[in-house]
C-alpha cells in the first residue's frame, strides 16, 4: 500500500510540474508605464492628447474621446490574469481647483464591456479617492485635505499592502489609512480594460495635466523616487515625449506642433506675465537671460551670472513715523508692494506700491505702535496681519488685526481681530495643507514677560483663525518657521525674562499634531532668527541685541551667531560668531551664484548712526564683510527683485525715513 501511495504522489507531482511549469508572477515586477500605453508607437502625442508646458514642465492634456485613451489589461498581466495584491501607483499631475460637486478620474480599470469598476483613482475638491471592487461590493478609501487641485505640479505615490493604504505627496510625510479588510489577492482582470484620465465616459474626464502614471507591482515606490531635489516632479518613468522638445516636422507635413511656446525679445522692461502668458518664453537683452512665465512671474531659465559690484542710494522713502518692520509681497496681476509697521498710532501704517521704479503710497491702515506685518495666502485668499504693540485706548486689551485683499476694491479691508499681548511678530506657515499663524507675545502689562505665545489654525468651515496651541515664551520677539526634509520646525527668539537677556531661545518640532521642544540655544536679547540653506547645509542665524545680566550690567557690542545643523548629532551647533552692535535683523539673499547676509546694527551704547554690514559667503572662511552701509537706528532689512534689478530696503527706528538701495552688478 505504501508503495502505491508513493507512486501516486510521484505521478501527481509530475502532472502538476508538466502542466503548470515553474511558478511566475502575473507581471515581471518592473514599473509599468500606463501613460505610454495610450500613445502611438512613436511615443508622441496623438489626436485628443496634447503636450502642454506649464511652470517649466510638460504634461499630457486629454481632450478627445475617452475610448482613445484605453488599452486591454492583458498587455500588462502576461503570465496570469490577477491584479497584484501589493503595488504602488505613481502619478505626477497638475490640475486647477475642482468645484465641490465635481470629480475627475486619473485612471480606472473596468470589467469587460460593462461599466463595472475594478480599480481606480479619482480626484475631488481637496480629496483623493482610491476605488476598488472587493468581495462583491465597491470600496472607497479617501485621503482628505491633500490639496492636489491647486494648479501646481505634484507627485503622488499610493502604496497598497495588506490592510494598509499609504499616500505620499511630494516626498513629504506618508499618510496611512487602515482598510477594513486587506486588498484582495484574487482580483481577476480577464477581459478588463484600463482607461487613462476617465471612466470610459466624458463625464469625469481629467481636465488637468498628467506627466507620469506608473504601476509598480510588489513594492512601495516611495524609496525609489524620494528624497528628491524636485519632490513635486520626482520621476519613476516619464514618457520620452515629455522630456525632449518635439522633432521639427518635414516641409511636407502639416504645420501642427503638439508643443508650442511663444518667445518675446525685449531690451527694456519685462512683458506682462499672467494666466494668458503662461508657458511663454522671454529673452531679455538687458538682463542677458531667457525666462519662462509660470502664470505669475518670470522664472529664470538661462542667464549670465551676475556678481555684486557695489550698492547705491536709489530712493528715500518718507514714512508717517519711525518704521520697525517692512514686509515685501507680490499680488499677482496687481504688482509689488511693501507694508511698513510704523510707531505712531495716530498716523497709522502705510502700504506702498512699486510704480515706475519707486515705491509710492498706496493705502494707509490704522495701527497702534505697529511692530511687524506678515503677508500670506489661504487658497486664493490674500491676507496681511499686523502685530500691534499697544491698544487703541489706554487700559483696553491689545488687539492685532488680519486684513483681507479685496480684488473688487483693490485694497486691504478688515477681516479678523485677535487678542495679543504687546505683539512683536507674526509668522504664517503651512503644514500638510493647513494654514497656521504664530504670534510672538512680548509681555502682558509692563512687567510680565513670561507669558504664552499663541499658534492659530485656519478653520476652513468658519473661515477664521482659531487657537490651536499655546507655547510659554520669555519676552518673545520673533518666530521663524522652516522645514528640513519631511520635518517642520518653529524657532522663537526669547528676549527677556524680567531679569536678564541671557536666556534660552527654543527650537520646536512638529510631532503628533503639535509643536514640541527640540533644542534650546542660549541667546542674548535675541530679536530675530534667519534660516537659510547653502546647497545641502542648513543654517540658523540669530540677531543678539544686548547682554543684560542679573547684576544690571549691559553690553550692546556683542556677538551674533550662525548655527549649522549637524547631521551627526541632529542638533544645531555653533558655526560662526560675528561681532554686531545691538543687532536687530538678519536678511539672507543671493546675487548670481553668490550668497550674502546683511545685518541691522542699531546701537553701540553711544550712537545710533552705525555701519550695517553685508557679508559674503566664502565657503571654509564662512561669511566675510564686503560692504559697510551707513544707517541710522537700523531696524529691518528686506531684499527684493524687480525686472530692473535687485534691491535692499532698510527701515529706521529713529527717523521717519526708510531707504531703498540698488545692488549694482557686473
HELIX and SHEET records of a PDB file:
HELIX    1   1 UNK A    2  UNK A   20  1                                  19    
HELIX    2   2 UNK A   35  UNK A   38  5                                   4    
HELIX    3   3 UNK A   66  UNK A   69  5                                   4    
HELIX    4   4 UNK A   73  UNK A   75  5                                   3    
HELIX    5   5 UNK A  222  UNK A  225  1                                   4    
HELIX    6   6 UNK A  231  UNK A  233  5                                   3    
HELIX    7   7 UNK A  240  UNK A  242  5                                   3    
HELIX    8   8 UNK A  275  UNK A  277  5                                   3    
HELIX    9   9 UNK A  619  UNK A  621  5                                   3    
SHEET    1   A 6 UNK A  31  UNK A  33  0                                        
SHEET    2   A 6 UNK A 209  UNK A 217 -1                                        
SHEET    3   A 6 UNK A  87  UNK A  94 -1                                        
SHEET    4   A 6 UNK A 154  UNK A 161 -1                                        
SHEET    5   A 6 UNK A 164  UNK A 169 -1                                        
SHEET    6   A 6 UNK A 175  UNK A 178 -1                                        
SHEET    1   B 2 UNK A  49  UNK A  54  0                                        
SHEET    2   B 2 UNK A  57  UNK A  62 -1                                        
SHEET    1   C 6 UNK A  70  UNK A  72  0                                        
SHEET    2   C 6 UNK A 193  UNK A 196 -1                                        
SHEET    3   C 6 UNK A 103  UNK A 110 -1                                        
SHEET    4   C 6 UNK A 117  UNK A 124 -1                                        
SHEET    5   C 6 UNK A 127  UNK A 134 -1                                        
SHEET    6   C 6 UNK A 137  UNK A 143 -1                                        
SHEET    1   D 4 UNK A 263  UNK A 266  0                                        
SHEET    2   D 4 UNK A 281  UNK A 284  1                                        
SHEET    3   D 4 UNK A 289  UNK A 293 -1                                        
SHEET    4   D 4 UNK A 298  UNK A 303 -1                                        
SHEET    1   E 4 UNK A 308  UNK A 318  0                                        
SHEET    2   E 4 UNK A 657  UNK A 665 -1                                        
SHEET    3   E 4 UNK A 645  UNK A 652 -1                                        
SHEET    4   E 4 UNK A 634  UNK A 642 -1                                        
SHEET    1   F 4 UNK A 323  UNK A 331  0                                        
SHEET    2   F 4 UNK A 335  UNK A 342 -1                                        
SHEET    3   F 4 UNK A 349  UNK A 355 -1                                        
SHEET    4   F 4 UNK A 358  UNK A 365 -1                                        
SHEET    1   G 4 UNK A 370  UNK A 378  0                                        
SHEET    2   G 4 UNK A 381  UNK A 388 -1                                        
SHEET    3   G 4 UNK A 399  UNK A 406 -1                                        
SHEET    4   G 4 UNK A 411  UNK A 419 -1                                        
SHEET    1   H 4 UNK A 423  UNK A 431  0                                        
SHEET    2   H 4 UNK A 434  UNK A 441 -1                                        
SHEET    3   H 4 UNK A 450  UNK A 459 -1                                        
SHEET    4   H 4 UNK A 464  UNK A 474 -1                                        
SHEET    1   I 4 UNK A 476  UNK A 484  0                                        
SHEET    2   I 4 UNK A 487  UNK A 494 -1                                        
SHEET    3   I 4 UNK A 502  UNK A 511 -1                                        
SHEET    4   I 4 UNK A 514  UNK A 524 -1                                        
SHEET    1   J 4 UNK A 526  UNK A 534  0                                        
SHEET    2   J 4 UNK A 537  UNK A 544 -1                                        
SHEET    3   J 4 UNK A 557  UNK A 566 -1                                        
SHEET    4   J 4 UNK A 571  UNK A 581 -1                                        
SHEET    1   K 2 UNK A 547  UNK A 548  0                                        
SHEET    2   K 2 UNK A 554  UNK A 555 -1                                        
SHEET    1   L 4 UNK A 583  UNK A 591  0                                        
SHEET    2   L 4 UNK A 594  UNK A 601 -1                                        
SHEET    3   L 4 UNK A 609  UNK A 617 -1                                        
SHEET    4   L 4 UNK A 623  UNK A 632 -1                                        
END                                                                             
